[in-house]
Amino acid sequence: MNRRQIMMGGAALAAYGTLSGRGLTGVRPALAADEIFPEDRFLGDENAPLTIIEYASLTCPHCAAFHNDTLPQLKDSWIKEGRARLVYRDYPLDRVALTGALVAHCFEKDEAYFAFLGLLFKEQRKWALSQNPVEELAKMAKLGGIDQDRFNACIQDEARLDGILSGIKYAQDTYGVKSTPSFVINETLYPGNRSFGDFDTLLEDLAT
């Protein structure tokens, strides 16, 4: 599948289930502010007093800016210190991002998953804007030990696809997410990327 074929169906994300040719198979229950879903991927101590939920698209430049510039500082000052944890949730804005999200979930352990996410955001322009994003994703996944058979199975994983689509609907219905990146902290939505200084001030206020 090349970039043109992927992008032709990008608008289907707005209709959720039309991406897979069917409606959603399940509805996610509402959670308390500090609760997460069993399938959620997160960085940090699961018992950290603050939970930052990030909704991001792998083809979003502002999301890449957060991961490349702001997140490393948040890790050092908040996540590694056990003061906060970051929960990453997929909110793909097009089929290229959706395919990347499916590939990332090939990595079962959170450490490897976030390492691959970091690579995707760092090399975003190289793979996401290429003529064949799927081929570029396969090359990158191979570096992490994902062979072609496993790669193919991951991008065709309909259960994972349904989970991502239902997650989009949950984000919109529960928090009013409309764009990426968007962050939810203590059930409050903070849309858009922010500097580390802005995050640090916000988290300090919430921690007191």
Secondary structure as a PSIPRED ss2 file (coil, helix, strand):
# PSIPRED VFORMAT (PSIPRED V4.0)

   1 M C   1.000  0.000  0.000
   2 N C   1.000  0.000  0.000
   3 R H   0.000  1.000  0.000
   4 R H   0.000  1.000  0.000
   5 Q H   0.000  1.000  0.000
   6 I H   0.000  1.000  0.000
   7 M H   0.000  1.000  0.000
   8 M H   0.000  1.000  0.000
   9 G C   1.000  0.000  0.000
  10 G H   0.000  1.000  0.000
  11 A H   0.000  1.000  0.000
  12 A H   0.000  1.000  0.000
  13 L H   0.000  1.000  0.000
  14 A H   0.000  1.000  0.000
  15 A H   0.000  1.000  0.000
  16 Y H   0.000  1.000  0.000
  17 G H   0.000  1.000  0.000
  18 T H   0.000  1.000  0.000
  19 L H   0.000  1.000  0.000
  20 S C   1.000  0.000  0.000
  21 G C   1.000  0.000  0.000
  22 R C   1.000  0.000  0.000
  23 G C   1.000  0.000  0.000
  24 L C   1.000  0.000  0.000
  25 T C   1.000  0.000  0.000
  26 G C   1.000  0.000  0.000
  27 V C   1.000  0.000  0.000
  28 R C   1.000  0.000  0.000
  29 P C   1.000  0.000  0.000
  30 A C   1.000  0.000  0.000
  31 L C   1.000  0.000  0.000
  32 A C   1.000  0.000  0.000
  33 A C   1.000  0.000  0.000
  34 D C   1.000  0.000  0.000
  35 E C   1.000  0.000  0.000
  36 I C   1.000  0.000  0.000
  37 F C   1.000  0.000  0.000
  38 P C   1.000  0.000  0.000
  39 E C   1.000  0.000  0.000
  40 D C   1.000  0.000  0.000
  41 R E   0.000  0.000  1.000
  42 F E   0.000  0.000  1.000
  43 L E   0.000  0.000  1.000
  44 G C   1.000  0.000  0.000
  45 D C   1.000  0.000  0.000
  46 E C   1.000  0.000  0.000
  47 N C   1.000  0.000  0.000
  48 A C   1.000  0.000  0.000
  49 P C   1.000  0.000  0.000
  50 L E   0.000  0.000  1.000
  51 T E   0.000  0.000  1.000
  52 I E   0.000  0.000  1.000
  53 I E   0.000  0.000  1.000
  54 E E   0.000  0.000  1.000
  55 Y E   0.000  0.000  1.000
  56 A E   0.000  0.000  1.000
  57 S C   1.000  0.000  0.000
  58 L C   1.000  0.000  0.000
  59 T C   1.000  0.000  0.000
  60 C C   1.000  0.000  0.000
  61 P H   0.000  1.000  0.000
  62 H H   0.000  1.000  0.000
  63 C H   0.000  1.000  0.000
  64 A H   0.000  1.000  0.000
  65 A H   0.000  1.000  0.000
  66 F H   0.000  1.000  0.000
  67 H H   0.000  1.000  0.000
  68 N H   0.000  1.000  0.000
  69 D H   0.000  1.000  0.000
  70 T H   0.000  1.000  0.000
  71 L H   0.000  1.000  0.000
  72 P H   0.000  1.000  0.000
  73 Q H   0.000  1.000  0.000
  74 L H   0.000  1.000  0.000
  75 K H   0.000  1.000  0.000
  76 D H   0.000  1.000  0.000
  77 S H   0.000  1.000  0.000
  78 W H   0.000  1.000  0.000
  79 I H   0.000  1.000  0.000
  80 K C   1.000  0.000  0.000
  81 E C   1.000  0.000  0.000
  82 G C   1.000  0.000  0.000
  83 R C   1.000  0.000  0.000
  84 A E   0.000  0.000  1.000
  85 R E   0.000  0.000  1.000
  86 L E   0.000  0.000  1.000
  87 V E   0.000  0.000  1.000
  88 Y E   0.000  0.000  1.000
  89 R E   0.000  0.000  1.000
  90 D E   0.000  0.000  1.000
  91 Y C   1.000  0.000  0.000
  92 P C   1.000  0.000  0.000
  93 L C   1.000  0.000  0.000
  94 D C   1.000  0.000  0.000
  95 R H   0.000  1.000  0.000
  96 V H   0.000  1.000  0.000
  97 A H   0.000  1.000  0.000
  98 L H   0.000  1.000  0.000
  99 T H   0.000  1.000  0.000
 100 G H   0.000  1.000  0.000
 101 A H   0.000  1.000  0.000
 102 L H   0.000  1.000  0.000
 103 V H   0.000  1.000  0.000
 104 A H   0.000  1.000  0.000
 105 H C   1.000  0.000  0.000
 106 C C   1.000  0.000  0.000
 107 F C   1.000  0.000  0.000
 108 E C   1.000  0.000  0.000
 109 K C   1.000  0.000  0.000
 110 D H   0.000  1.000  0.000
 111 E H   0.000  1.000  0.000
 112 A H   0.000  1.000  0.000
 113 Y H   0.000  1.000  0.000
 114 F H   0.000  1.000  0.000
 115 A H   0.000  1.000  0.000
 116 F H   0.000  1.000  0.000
 117 L H   0.000  1.000  0.000
 118 G H   0.000  1.000  0.000
 119 L H   0.000  1.000  0.000
 120 L H   0.000  1.000  0.000
 121 F H   0.000  1.000  0.000
 122 K H   0.000  1.000  0.000
 123 E C   1.000  0.000  0.000
 124 Q H   0.000  1.000  0.000
 125 R H   0.000  1.000  0.000
 126 K H   0.000  1.000  0.000
 127 W H   0.000  1.000  0.000
 128 A H   0.000  1.000  0.000
 129 L C   1.000  0.000  0.000
 130 S C   1.000  0.000  0.000
 131 Q C   1.000  0.000  0.000
 132 N C   1.000  0.000  0.000
 133 P H   0.000  1.000  0.000
 134 V H   0.000  1.000  0.000
 135 E H   0.000  1.000  0.000
 136 E H   0.000  1.000  0.000
 137 L H   0.000  1.000  0.000
 138 A H   0.000  1.000  0.000
 139 K H   0.000  1.000  0.000
 140 M H   0.000  1.000  0.000
 141 A H   0.000  1.000  0.000
 142 K H   0.000  1.000  0.000
 143 L H   0.000  1.000  0.000
 144 G C   1.000  0.000  0.000
 145 G C   1.000  0.000  0.000
 146 I C   1.000  0.000  0.000
 147 D C   1.000  0.000  0.000
 148 Q H   0.000  1.000  0.000
 149 D H   0.000  1.000  0.000
 150 R H   0.000  1.000  0.000
 151 F H   0.000  1.000  0.000
 152 N H   0.000  1.000  0.000
 153 A H   0.000  1.000  0.000
 154 C H   0.000  1.000  0.000
 155 I H   0.000  1.000  0.000
 156 Q C   1.000  0.000  0.000
 157 D C   1.000  0.000  0.000
 158 E H   0.000  1.000  0.000
 159 A H   0.000  1.000  0.000
 160 R H   0.000  1.000  0.000
 161 L H   0.000  1.000  0.000
 162 D H   0.000  1.000  0.000
 163 G H   0.000  1.000  0.000
 164 I H   0.000  1.000  0.000
 165 L H   0.000  1.000  0.000
 166 S H   0.000  1.000  0.000
 167 G H   0.000  1.000  0.000
 168 I H   0.000  1.000  0.000
 169 K H   0.000  1.000  0.000
 170 Y H   0.000  1.000  0.000
 171 A H   0.000  1.000  0.000
 172 Q H   0.000  1.000  0.000
 173 D H   0.000  1.000  0.000
 174 T H   0.000  1.000  0.000
 175 Y H   0.000  1.000  0.000
 176 G C   1.000  0.000  0.000
 177 V C   1.000  0.000  0.000
 178 K C   1.000  0.000  0.000
 179 S C   1.000  0.000  0.000
 180 T C   1.000  0.000  0.000
 181 P C   1.000  0.000  0.000
 182 S E   0.000  0.000  1.000
 183 F E   0.000  0.000  1.000
 184 V E   0.000  0.000  1.000
 185 I E   0.000  0.000  1.000
 186 N C   1.000  0.000  0.000
 187 E C   1.000  0.000  0.000
 188 T E   0.000  0.000  1.000
 189 L E   0.000  0.000  1.000
 190 Y E   0.000  0.000  1.000
 191 P E   0.000  0.000  1.000
 192 G C   1.000  0.000  0.000
 193 N C   1.000  0.000  0.000
 194 R C   1.000  0.000  0.000
 195 S C   1.000  0.000  0.000
 196 F H   0.000  1.000  0.000
 197 G H   0.000  1.000  0.000
 198 D H   0.000  1.000  0.000
 199 F H   0.000  1.000  0.000
 200 D H   0.000  1.000  0.000
 201 T H   0.000  1.000  0.000
 202 L H   0.000  1.000  0.000
 203 L H   0.000  1.000  0.000
 204 E H   0.000  1.000  0.000
 205 D H   0.000  1.000  0.000
 206 L H   0.000  1.000  0.000
 207 A H   0.000  1.000  0.000
 208 T C   1.000  0.000  0.000
